[in-house]
Amino acid sequence: MKSYIQPPIAPLFVPASRPERFGKAASSGADAVILDLEDAVAPDLKDSARKAIQSHGITAVPVIVRVNARSTPWFADDLAALSGVSVSAVMLAKAENETDITAIHTSLGRDIPVIPLVETARGIAELPSLLSAQRVSVAAFGSLDFSVDLGCSSSWEALLLARSEIVLRSRLAGLPSPLDGVTTFLDDPAVVETEARRAADLGYGGKLAIHPTQIVPIRQGFLPDAQVRLWAEKVVAAAAGAAEGAVRVDGAMVDPPLVAKAQLILAQVAKSQDYA
């Protein structure tokens, strides 16, 4: 599996035009901070936002910078502002093809991990080449903009095909499990956790956060519950002591695919603990 940064579980967006929030975001419990030059920053504030990124001062967690799409007039200036700046990855808004990724490396003059934010029908159609591009680290789904591009609802059912396609294509490209799109609810942690758990069930490895209050429910959504963890521990222990391929656990026959699933569950638990 190719990976150039440890994919986060709950990375937090913060407008790059609000440098007074950078420190708070870094200490919020998020496992990465995404300094946003795109949707969260008005056109007349983009220059000052770029200057804020150049002196962001964040060292506690990885820093990812979301730049504007290559089709916009701000793309080149966004990348020029990153020259010599310490960041862990670049997130590309509305990524659609391999050329978009290549343009980032050409502009910066160095290799840097890239997180393509898939937000359009074209991006979905070009996933095989997009996710195989040089230094792509993990994919992310921009669910809200995607629903606008298709003219469809942003409901779970309407976007299920696109979500599943990103998981499948990430696996075929040898990438880690992708990052799901944002939940707009800020005052209902249960909704955030439910959507995070749905994403986890589909094969996502994390979810983009837009407010610090979403971080804990996102983590909870990606953490297997106690009963599932106990089952996984029993299965792995039983398999380790078995001479044959199948073992009996709690009255049920468990074969190698279920052992592999149990190992994956425990790996998810370990990853969550690493970020705790």
PyMOL commands that set and color helices and strands:
alter all, ss='L'
color gray80, all
select helices_A, chain A and resi 19-26+43-54+75-81+98-108+121-125+127-131+143-150+160-172+189-202+212-222+226-240+256-275
alter helices_A, ss='H'
color red, helices_A
select strands_A, chain A and resi 12-15+33-36+63-67+89-92+114-118+140-141+179-180+206-207+247-249+252-254
alter strands_A, ss='S'
color yellow, strands_A
deselect
rebuild
show_as cartoon
